[in-house]
Amino acid sequence: MISILAQERLLGAALGSVFSGVVVFEQRRDIYNTIAQIQPPKPHVKEPVSRKKIEFAHYWNKSVDQIFGPAIQALSSRRW
């Protein structure tokens, strides 16, 4: 059986944790609401992907495959 003093301490810790969580949640909610009121929502416009970005990504992937390919094969052969 747990002593009365230990029960009170546990109850105090639990209630303190819940109270702190509620206070933090309310403050964060108020901050986000304030920011949302100050800044109007921006329309979500998708940026067109240029040909150069696609080519860069392709060359980047090829170079990473060439550089790390032997290391990956060595690790694969060791069943990592």
C-alpha positions, 0 to 999 in steps of 0.5 A: 500500500502506498502512503498518503503522502506519496499519493498526494505527491502523485496527485499533485504531479499529475494535476500539475502536468495536466494544468501545464499542458492546458496552459501551453495548449491555450497559449499556442492556440492564441498565438496561432489565432493571432498570427492567422488574423494578422496575415491573410491566407495566401492562395496556394499557387503551384510553381511550375517546374522548369526544365532546368530543375528537372535536368538538375535533379536527374543529373544529381540522382545519377551522380549520387548513384555513381558515387554511392553505388559501390558502397551500397553493393558492398553493404548488400553483399554483407547482408546489412 
